[in-house]
Amino acid sequence: MDFIGREREMAFLAEQYRMEHPLTLIMGRRRVGKSRLIQEFIRDKSALYFEADHEISAMILNSFSAAVAKTVGRTLGEFRDWESAIRAYLDLGPPGRKIIVLDEFQYITSADEGFAKRFQSIWDNYLSK
């Protein structure tokens, strides 16, 4: 299926991507094409795309672990925490600038009440660098 339109949104994402330490949140109504927009933007970039589902916290982390392994092309097993999983992608993923997409972020935070705080720490210590 062709991807038509959304030039303004793609330009915004390109501008964010060029920033030194971007953290971009995309929010909006359901079923308007946010996920497709992101997928089109990252198509030619080093990116880890993960779509969370309605699951318990451990299952979401296990699914994320599998996404990391698939993206880096190695068997890594299941990570015990988000920091280890994200660091594995940063360390083992392709060289250069990397993108991490956490689609349906609200499912992660509803399954794990402390996730937002831990993600802030991960951002401060790894991702912002």
VMD Tcl script that builds the backbone (N, CA, C; Angstrom):
set m [mol new atoms 387]
animate dup $m
set s [atomselect $m all]
$s set {name element resname resid chain x y z} {
  {N N MET 1 A 0.836 -1.166 0.000}
  {CA C MET 1 A 0.000 0.000 0.000}
  {C C MET 1 A 0.893 1.246 0.000}
  {N N ASP 2 A 0.586 2.176 -0.847}
  {CA C ASP 2 A 1.357 3.414 -0.937}
  {C C ASP 2 A 1.126 4.276 0.299}
  {N N PHE 3 A 2.148 5.023 0.649}
  {CA C PHE 3 A 2.064 5.978 1.757}
  {C C PHE 3 A 1.981 7.365 1.143}
  {N N ILE 4 A 0.833 7.994 1.260}
  {CA C ILE 4 A 0.590 9.268 0.584}
  {C C ILE 4 A 0.280 10.330 1.627}
  {N N GLY 5 A 0.803 11.526 1.383}
  {CA C GLY 5 A 0.535 12.637 2.288}
  {C C GLY 5 A 1.423 12.588 3.510}
  {N N ARG 6 A 1.032 13.303 4.521}
  {CA C ARG 6 A 1.742 13.359 5.804}
  {C C ARG 6 A 3.118 14.006 5.671}
  {N N GLU 7 A 3.299 14.848 4.647}
  {CA C GLU 7 A 4.597 15.506 4.450}
  {C C GLU 7 A 4.979 16.356 5.657}
  {N N ARG 8 A 4.005 17.070 6.215}
  {CA C ARG 8 A 4.298 17.936 7.367}
  {C C ARG 8 A 4.774 17.107 8.564}
  {N N GLU 9 A 4.093 15.983 8.805}
  {CA C GLU 9 A 4.466 15.133 9.929}
  {C C GLU 9 A 5.830 14.476 9.694}
  {N N MET 10 A 6.083 14.041 8.456}
  {CA C MET 10 A 7.386 13.442 8.138}
  {C C MET 10 A 8.505 14.470 8.286}
  {N N ALA 11 A 8.250 15.703 7.893}
  {CA C ALA 11 A 9.247 16.762 8.051}
  {C C ALA 11 A 9.526 17.022 9.524}
  {N N PHE 12 A 8.477 17.000 10.345}
  {CA C PHE 12 A 8.650 17.180 11.783}
  {C C PHE 12 A 9.518 16.064 12.362}
  {N N LEU 13 A 9.245 14.818 11.988}
  {CA C LEU 13 A 10.052 13.704 12.484}
  {C C LEU 13 A 11.498 13.813 12.016}
  {N N ALA 14 A 11.703 14.237 10.773}
  {CA C ALA 14 A 13.063 14.425 10.266}
  {C C ALA 14 A 13.789 15.504 11.058}
  {N N GLU 15 A 13.079 16.563 11.403}
  {CA C GLU 15 A 13.672 17.640 12.213}
  {C C GLU 15 A 14.043 17.112 13.598}
  {N N GLN 16 A 13.162 16.315 14.199}
  {CA C GLN 16 A 13.455 15.726 15.506}
  {C C GLN 16 A 14.667 14.801 15.413}
  {N N TYR 17 A 14.741 14.025 14.353}
  {CA C TYR 17 A 15.829 13.074 14.163}
  {C C TYR 17 A 17.181 13.778 14.057}
  {N N ARG 18 A 17.187 14.964 13.493}
  {CA C ARG 18 A 18.436 15.714 13.347}
  {C C ARG 18 A 18.900 16.357 14.654}
  {N N MET 19 A 18.018 16.459 15.637}
  {CA C MET 19 A 18.400 17.059 16.924}
  {C C MET 19 A 19.446 16.195 17.620}
  {N N GLU 20 A 20.225 16.830 18.486}
  {CA C GLU 20 A 21.287 16.089 19.166}
  {C C GLU 20 A 20.744 15.004 20.095}
  {N N HIS 21 A 19.736 15.314 20.889}
  {CA C HIS 21 A 19.180 14.357 21.859}
  {C C HIS 21 A 17.656 14.354 21.779}
  {N N PRO 22 A 17.096 13.827 20.716}
  {CA C PRO 22 A 15.644 13.912 20.581}
  {C C PRO 22 A 14.901 12.869 21.426}
  {N N LEU 23 A 13.808 13.279 21.964}
  {CA C LEU 23 A 12.823 12.388 22.575}
  {C C LEU 23 A 11.489 12.893 22.061}
  {N N THR 24 A 10.842 12.116 21.245}
  {CA C THR 24 A 9.628 12.566 20.590}
  {C C THR 24 A 8.466 11.685 21.016}
  {N N LEU 25 A 7.417 12.309 21.502}
  {CA C LEU 25 A 6.200 11.606 21.871}
  {C C LEU 25 A 5.141 11.931 20.834}
  {N N ILE 26 A 4.501 10.904 20.342}
  {CA C ILE 26 A 3.442 11.094 19.361}
  {C C ILE 26 A 2.155 10.563 19.977}
  {N N MET 27 A 1.224 11.455 20.135}
  {CA C MET 27 A -0.050 11.102 20.752}
  {C C MET 27 A -1.187 11.576 19.856}
  {N N GLY 28 A -2.316 10.943 19.977}
  {CA C GLY 28 A -3.482 11.365 19.215}
  {C C GLY 28 A -4.568 10.324 19.262}
  {N N ARG 29 A -5.638 10.622 18.587}
  {CA C ARG 29 A -6.764 9.695 18.540}
  {C C ARG 29 A -6.329 8.364 17.943}
  {N N ARG 30 A -7.079 7.347 18.273}
  {CA C ARG 30 A -6.811 6.019 17.726}
  {C C ARG 30 A -7.208 5.973 16.260}
  {N N ARG 31 A -6.504 5.100 15.529}
  {CA C ARG 31 A -6.851 4.770 14.148}
  {C C ARG 31 A -6.698 5.931 13.167}
  {N N VAL 32 A -5.712 6.805 13.399}
  {CA C VAL 32 A -5.484 7.904 12.445}
  {C C VAL 32 A -4.159 7.750 11.696}
  {N N GLY 33 A -3.423 6.673 11.949}
  {CA C GLY 33 A -2.211 6.406 11.190}
  {C C GLY 33 A -0.904 6.771 11.866}
  {N N LYS 34 A -0.887 6.923 13.183}
  {CA C LYS 34 A 0.354 7.268 13.884}
  {C C LYS 34 A 1.407 6.173 13.724}
  {N N SER 35 A 0.996 4.925 13.923}
  {CA C SER 35 A 1.954 3.818 13.809}
  {C C SER 35 A 2.498 3.716 12.391}
  {N N ARG 36 A 1.646 3.844 11.420}
  {CA C ARG 36 A 2.101 3.765 10.019}
  {C C ARG 36 A 3.063 4.906 9.705}
  {N N LEU 37 A 2.772 6.097 10.196}
  {CA C LEU 37 A 3.656 7.242 10.007}
  {C C LEU 37 A 5.048 6.931 10.560}
  {N N ILE 38 A 5.096 6.410 11.757}
  {CA C ILE 38 A 6.379 6.086 12.386}
  {C C ILE 38 A 7.094 4.994 11.601}
  {N N GLN 39 A 6.375 3.969 11.201}
  {CA C GLN 39 A 6.985 2.876 10.442}
  {C C GLN 39 A 7.566 3.373 9.122}
  {N N GLU 40 A 6.875 4.274 8.466}
  {CA C GLU 40 A 7.394 4.842 7.219}
  {C C GLU 40 A 8.647 5.679 7.489}
  {N N PHE 41 A 8.635 6.433 8.576}
  {CA C PHE 41 A 9.793 7.274 8.883}
  {C C PHE 41 A 11.038 6.447 9.174}
  {N N ILE 42 A 10.894 5.359 9.904}
  {CA C ILE 42 A 12.069 4.572 10.313}
  {C C ILE 42 A 12.484 3.542 9.275}
  {N N ARG 43 A 11.749 3.421 8.198}
  {CA C ARG 43 A 11.988 2.374 7.198}
  {C C ARG 43 A 13.440 2.293 6.754}
  {N N ASP 44 A 14.126 3.412 6.586}
  {CA C ASP 44 A 15.507 3.405 6.095}
  {C C ASP 44 A 16.516 3.788 7.178}
  {N N LYS 45 A 16.128 3.589 8.440}
  {CA C LYS 45 A 16.993 3.974 9.561}
  {C C LYS 45 A 17.231 2.788 10.487}
  {N N SER 46 A 18.284 2.888 11.297}
  {CA C SER 46 A 18.530 1.879 12.324}
  {C C SER 46 A 17.500 2.075 13.419}
  {N N ALA 47 A 16.576 1.140 13.524}
  {CA C ALA 47 A 15.473 1.340 14.462}
  {C C ALA 47 A 15.005 0.025 15.058}
  {N N LEU 48 A 14.585 0.119 16.291}
  {CA C LEU 48 A 13.926 -0.969 16.994}
  {C C LEU 48 A 12.478 -0.534 17.166}
  {N N TYR 49 A 11.575 -1.233 16.506}
  {CA C TYR 49 A 10.148 -0.929 16.604}
  {C C TYR 49 A 9.496 -1.991 17.471}
  {N N PHE 50 A 8.821 -1.545 18.525}
  {CA C PHE 50 A 8.146 -2.472 19.431}
  {C C PHE 50 A 6.747 -1.966 19.701}
  {N N GLU 51 A 5.776 -2.831 19.464}
  {CA C GLU 51 A 4.386 -2.498 19.762}
  {C C GLU 51 A 3.935 -3.329 20.951}
  {N N ALA 52 A 3.667 -2.654 22.062}
  {CA C ALA 52 A 3.216 -3.337 23.269}
  {C C ALA 52 A 1.765 -3.771 23.101}
  {N N ASP 53 A 1.393 -4.755 23.881}
  {CA C ASP 53 A 0.033 -5.264 23.847}
  {C C ASP 53 A -0.506 -5.291 25.275}
  {N N HIS 54 A -1.790 -5.566 25.405}
  {CA C HIS 54 A -2.408 -5.706 26.732}
  {C C HIS 54 A -1.905 -6.995 27.364}
  {N N GLU 55 A -0.837 -6.921 28.104}
  {CA C GLU 55 A -0.262 -8.089 28.758}
  {C C GLU 55 A 0.223 -7.662 30.133}
  {N N ILE 56 A 0.636 -8.631 30.927}
  {CA C ILE 56 A 1.257 -8.286 32.189}
  {C C ILE 56 A 2.672 -7.796 31.906}
  {N N SER 57 A 3.238 -7.095 32.861}
  {CA C SER 57 A 4.534 -6.455 32.683}
  {C C SER 57 A 5.619 -7.419 32.221}
  {N N ALA 58 A 5.703 -8.579 32.840}
  {CA C ALA 58 A 6.755 -9.539 32.476}
  {C C ALA 58 A 6.609 -9.999 31.031}
  {N N MET 59 A 5.400 -10.181 30.569}
  {CA C MET 59 A 5.181 -10.617 29.188}
  {C C MET 59 A 5.566 -9.513 28.202}
  {N N ILE 60 A 5.283 -8.266 28.567}
  {CA C ILE 60 A 5.669 -7.157 27.693}
  {C C ILE 60 A 7.188 -7.095 27.581}
  {N N LEU 61 A 7.882 -7.218 28.717}
  {CA C LEU 61 A 9.344 -7.196 28.689}
  {C C LEU 61 A 9.888 -8.374 27.894}
  {N N ASN 62 A 9.284 -9.546 28.011}
  {CA C ASN 62 A 9.722 -10.708 27.226}
  {C C ASN 62 A 9.533 -10.447 25.734}
  {N N SER 63 A 8.425 -9.845 25.373}
  {CA C SER 63 A 8.183 -9.508 23.967}
  {C C SER 63 A 9.195 -8.478 23.483}
  {N N PHE 64 A 9.506 -7.503 24.331}
  {CA C PHE 64 A 10.513 -6.502 23.971}
  {C C PHE 64 A 11.881 -7.166 23.809}
  {N N SER 65 A 12.203 -8.111 24.698}
  {CA C SER 65 A 13.462 -8.854 24.593}
  {C C SER 65 A 13.561 -9.547 23.240}
  {N N ALA 66 A 12.469 -10.157 22.801}
  {CA C ALA 66 A 12.456 -10.831 21.499}
  {C C ALA 66 A 12.642 -9.822 20.368}
  {N N ALA 67 A 12.050 -8.648 20.503}
  {CA C ALA 67 A 12.208 -7.606 19.475}
  {C C ALA 67 A 13.653 -7.130 19.407}
  {N N VAL 68 A 14.303 -6.996 20.559}
  {CA C VAL 68 A 15.715 -6.599 20.581}
  {C C VAL 68 A 16.545 -7.667 19.870}
  {N N ALA 69 A 16.332 -8.919 20.221}
  {CA C ALA 69 A 17.097 -10.020 19.609}
  {C C ALA 69 A 16.894 -10.053 18.098}
  {N N LYS 70 A 15.671 -9.899 17.658}
  {CA C LYS 70 A 15.390 -9.903 16.223}
  {C C LYS 70 A 16.085 -8.738 15.528}
  {N N THR 71 A 16.055 -7.576 16.153}
  {CA C THR 71 A 16.645 -6.381 15.550}
  {C C THR 71 A 18.160 -6.482 15.450}
  {N N VAL 72 A 18.812 -7.035 16.477}
  {CA C VAL 72 A 20.277 -7.139 16.446}
  {C C VAL 72 A 20.747 -8.415 15.770}
  {N N GLY 73 A 19.820 -9.326 15.473}
  {CA C GLY 73 A 20.177 -10.546 14.758}
  {C C GLY 73 A 20.902 -11.574 15.590}
  {N N ARG 74 A 20.602 -11.614 16.881}
  {CA C ARG 74 A 21.245 -12.572 17.784}
  {C C ARG 74 A 20.229 -13.137 18.762}
  {N N THR 75 A 20.499 -14.321 19.259}
  {CA C THR 75 A 19.703 -14.877 20.343}
  {C C THR 75 A 20.249 -14.303 21.646}
  {N N LEU 76 A 19.400 -13.648 22.392}
  {CA C LEU 76 A 19.859 -12.990 23.616}
  {C C LEU 76 A 19.152 -13.506 24.865}
  {N N GLY 77 A 18.087 -14.243 24.714}
  {CA C GLY 77 A 17.310 -14.680 25.863}
  {C C GLY 77 A 16.410 -13.564 26.355}
  {N N GLU 78 A 15.807 -13.801 27.497}
  {CA C GLU 78 A 14.892 -12.815 28.061}
  {C C GLU 78 A 15.633 -11.942 29.064}
  {N N PHE 79 A 15.452 -10.650 28.944}
  {CA C PHE 79 A 16.079 -9.719 29.871}
  {C C PHE 79 A 15.254 -9.623 31.153}
  {N N ARG 80 A 15.933 -9.367 32.260}
  {CA C ARG 80 A 15.245 -9.237 33.546}
  {C C ARG 80 A 14.693 -7.849 33.775}
  {N N ASP 81 A 15.231 -6.863 33.031}
  {CA C ASP 81 A 14.752 -5.497 33.222}
  {C C ASP 81 A 14.893 -4.712 31.922}
  {N N TRP 82 A 14.175 -3.597 31.855}
  {CA C TRP 82 A 14.158 -2.771 30.652}
  {C C TRP 82 A 15.524 -2.166 30.366}
  {N N GLU 83 A 16.237 -1.776 31.400}
  {CA C GLU 83 A 17.557 -1.166 31.205}
  {C C GLU 83 A 18.490 -2.121 30.467}
  {N N SER 84 A 18.528 -3.370 30.886}
  {CA C SER 84 A 19.395 -4.355 30.225}
  {C C SER 84 A 18.993 -4.565 28.773}
  {N N ALA 85 A 17.703 -4.619 28.518}
  {CA C ALA 85 A 17.228 -4.839 27.152}
  {C C ALA 85 A 17.581 -3.659 26.254}
  {N N ILE 86 A 17.350 -2.461 26.737}
  {CA C ILE 86 A 17.660 -1.268 25.937}
  {C C ILE 86 A 19.158 -1.123 25.745}
  {N N ARG 87 A 19.928 -1.381 26.779}
  {CA C ARG 87 A 21.391 -1.310 26.644}
  {C C ARG 87 A 21.899 -2.336 25.641}
  {N N ALA 88 A 21.297 -3.516 25.610}
  {CA C ALA 88 A 21.704 -4.529 24.635}
  {C C ALA 88 A 21.489 -4.010 23.223}
  {N N TYR 89 A 20.354 -3.378 22.984}
  {CA C TYR 89 A 20.111 -2.821 21.643}
  {C C TYR 89 A 21.127 -1.737 21.329}
  {N N LEU 90 A 21.393 -0.854 22.294}
  {CA C LEU 90 A 22.355 0.222 22.057}
  {C C LEU 90 A 23.752 -0.334 21.786}
  {N N ASP 91 A 24.137 -1.376 22.517}
  {CA C ASP 91 A 25.486 -1.942 22.382}
  {C C ASP 91 A 25.637 -2.865 21.171}
  {N N LEU 92 A 24.601 -3.627 20.868}
  {CA C LEU 92 A 24.710 -4.664 19.841}
  {C C LEU 92 A 24.045 -4.292 18.518}
  {N N GLY 93 A 23.260 -3.250 18.533}
  {CA C GLY 93 A 22.588 -2.833 17.305}
  {C C GLY 93 A 23.577 -2.249 16.314}
  {N N PRO 94 A 23.098 -1.914 15.153}
  {CA C PRO 94 A 23.982 -1.365 14.136}
  {C C PRO 94 A 24.677 -0.097 14.629}
  {N N PRO 95 A 25.847 0.184 14.107}
  {CA C PRO 95 A 26.558 1.386 14.549}
  {C C PRO 95 A 25.814 2.649 14.128}
  {N N GLY 96 A 26.120 3.723 14.805}
  {CA C GLY 96 A 25.525 5.008 14.456}
  {C C GLY 96 A 24.258 5.287 15.234}
  {N N ARG 97 A 23.551 6.251 14.755}
  {CA C ARG 97 A 22.324 6.717 15.400}
  {C C ARG 97 A 21.252 5.635 15.355}
  {N N LYS 98 A 20.577 5.456 16.480}
  {CA C LYS 98 A 19.552 4.432 16.597}
  {C C LYS 98 A 18.242 5.058 17.065}
  {N N ILE 99 A 17.152 4.443 16.661}
  {CA C ILE 99 A 15.819 4.869 17.072}
  {C C ILE 99 A 15.180 3.712 17.833}
  {N N ILE 100 A 14.513 4.047 18.933}
  {CA C ILE 100 A 13.702 3.073 19.657}
  {C C ILE 100 A 12.271 3.593 19.646}
  {N N VAL 101 A 11.367 2.773 19.125}
  {CA C VAL 101 A 9.951 3.130 19.093}
  {C C VAL 101 A 9.223 2.214 20.059}
  {N N LEU 102 A 8.546 2.814 21.029}
  {CA C LEU 102 A 7.691 2.064 21.946}
  {C C LEU 102 A 6.254 2.444 21.611}
  {N N ASP 103 A 5.664 1.689 20.710}
  {CA C ASP 103 A 4.294 1.952 20.283}
  {C C ASP 103 A 3.328 1.375 21.320}
  {N N GLU 104 A 2.246 2.072 21.558}
  {CA C GLU 104 A 1.271 1.716 22.603}
  {C C GLU 104 A 1.933 1.773 23.982}
  {N N PHE 105 A 2.685 2.841 24.193}
  {CA C PHE 105 A 3.405 3.088 25.446}
  {C C PHE 105 A 2.483 2.973 26.658}
  {N N GLN 106 A 1.234 3.381 26.501}
  {CA C GLN 106 A 0.302 3.365 27.624}
  {C C GLN 106 A 0.067 1.947 28.141}
  {N N TYR 107 A 0.201 0.933 27.301}
  {CA C TYR 107 A 0.044 -0.438 27.774}
  {C C TYR 107 A 1.193 -0.814 28.709}
  {N N ILE 108 A 2.375 -0.322 28.405}
  {CA C ILE 108 A 3.530 -0.614 29.263}
  {C C ILE 108 A 3.343 0.047 30.625}
  {N N THR 109 A 2.964 1.322 30.621}
  {CA C THR 109 A 2.821 2.037 31.891}
  {C C THR 109 A 1.630 1.554 32.710}
  {N N SER 110 A 0.586 1.050 32.057}
  {CA C SER 110 A -0.543 0.532 32.841}
  {C C SER 110 A -0.215 -0.843 33.430}
  {N N ALA 111 A 0.624 -1.619 32.767}
  {CA C ALA 111 A 1.022 -2.932 33.282}
  {C C ALA 111 A 2.099 -2.815 34.360}
  {N N ASP 112 A 2.870 -1.739 34.311}
  {CA C ASP 112 A 4.005 -1.555 35.228}
  {C C ASP 112 A 4.010 -0.103 35.693}
  {N N GLU 113 A 3.443 0.136 36.857}
  {CA C GLU 113 A 3.286 1.506 37.353}
  {C C GLU 113 A 4.603 2.250 37.512}
  {N N GLY 114 A 5.699 1.551 37.756}
  {CA C GLY 114 A 6.991 2.199 37.944}
  {C C GLY 114 A 7.782 2.387 36.666}
  {N N PHE 115 A 7.214 1.979 35.530}
  {CA C PHE 115 A 7.965 2.031 34.286}
  {C C PHE 115 A 8.365 3.449 33.896}
  {N N ALA 116 A 7.480 4.403 33.996}
  {CA C ALA 116 A 7.787 5.777 33.573}
  {C C ALA 116 A 8.995 6.320 34.337}
  {N N LYS 117 A 9.062 6.041 35.615}
  {CA C LYS 117 A 10.202 6.504 36.418}
  {C C LYS 117 A 11.493 5.799 35.987}
  {N N ARG 118 A 11.428 4.501 35.754}
  {CA C ARG 118 A 12.610 3.774 35.301}
  {C C ARG 118 A 13.032 4.225 33.906}
  {N N PHE 119 A 12.054 4.500 33.045}
  {CA C PHE 119 A 12.373 4.968 31.709}
  {C C PHE 119 A 13.066 6.331 31.775}
  {N N GLN 120 A 12.645 7.187 32.699}
  {CA C GLN 120 A 13.314 8.484 32.894}
  {C C GLN 120 A 14.780 8.258 33.245}
  {N N SER 121 A 15.059 7.295 34.104}
  {CA C SER 121 A 16.439 6.985 34.479}
  {C C SER 121 A 17.218 6.445 33.281}
  {N N ILE 122 A 16.589 5.570 32.502}
  {CA C ILE 122 A 17.240 5.033 31.301}
  {C C ILE 122 A 17.538 6.159 30.326}
  {N N TRP 123 A 16.604 7.086 30.160}
  {CA C TRP 123 A 16.820 8.237 29.284}
  {C C TRP 123 A 18.002 9.052 29.787}
  {N N ASP 124 A 17.981 9.387 31.071}
  {CA C ASP 124 A 19.039 10.225 31.640}
  {C C ASP 124 A 20.412 9.590 31.519}
  {N N ASN 125 A 20.492 8.275 31.738}
  {CA C ASN 125 A 21.800 7.603 31.799}
  {C C ASN 125 A 22.294 7.043 30.478}
  {N N TYR 126 A 21.395 6.766 29.528}
  {CA C TYR 126 A 21.839 6.114 28.288}
  {C C TYR 126 A 21.313 6.805 27.017}
  {N N LEU 127 A 20.008 6.889 26.941}
  {CA C LEU 127 A 19.409 7.324 25.689}
  {C C LEU 127 A 19.711 8.772 25.343}
  {N N SER 128 A 19.818 9.635 26.317}
  {CA C SER 128 A 20.082 11.045 26.029}
  {C C SER 128 A 21.521 11.293 25.585}
  {N N LYS 129 A 22.337 10.267 25.675}
  {CA C LYS 129 A 23.743 10.415 25.302}
  {C C LYS 129 A 23.953 9.899 23.906}
}
mol reanalyze $m
mol bondsrecalc $m
mol representation Tube
mol addrep $m
